[in-house]
Amino acid sequence: GELVQDLEEIRGASLLVTIPQRGRKKDLVDLARENLRQRRETQSGTLLGLARDLDLPRPPRRMECIDISHLGGRDAVASLVVFEQGRPQKKAYRRYRIRTFEGNDDTRAMGEVVRRRVRRMLEEDGPCPDLVLIDGGVPQLHAAERALEEMGVMLPLAALAKREELLYRPGREEPIRLDDRDAGLRM
């Protein structure tokens, strides 16, 4: 069941698992199940808190996070990481080479990546994220907003300025500052 899936995710390969029915080994399996249940409960609470803090319509069960970086200070690339129920989904990770220009314009690169990601999502009828979290501040947030508008898609957006640990949301002038111990911010 779910315990086996979690163990396979940690190991990175499939497992053949036998479930003991009694004794010490059954007690260990029961303990692992209880730990998993508590972890899921904590993650669920964290997602609810994040939805409240960011004023999202629902908890962000699927989050897609985009980060722009530069190779050798010149070639821009973007990474997309995906979380479902607060857990990384490494098979869904993507890397994008910036195609429409050369140089290191993070704002322009963010717009390109958001357009490409949305186009692929629409073409493949793929899962729709409950939150797109982008690395950057207000300029990157506006670029992502414009790209979504161009594509005719509405998705909840937030930008995280990592140094200051500030979150920006469309239509909100003041940034959101979460306590640095906040579980949603750590996630």
Buried (B, 14 or more C-beta within 10 A) or exposed (E): EEBEEBBEBEEEEEEEEEEEEEEEEEEEBEEEEEEBEEEBEEBBBBBBBBBEBBEBEEBBBBBBBBBBEBEEEEEBBBBBBBBBBBBEBEEBEBEBEBEEEEEBBBBBBBBBBBBBBBEEBEEEEEBEBBBBBBBBBBBBBBBBBBBBEEBEBEBBBBBBBEEEBBBBBBEEEEBBEBEEEBBBBEB
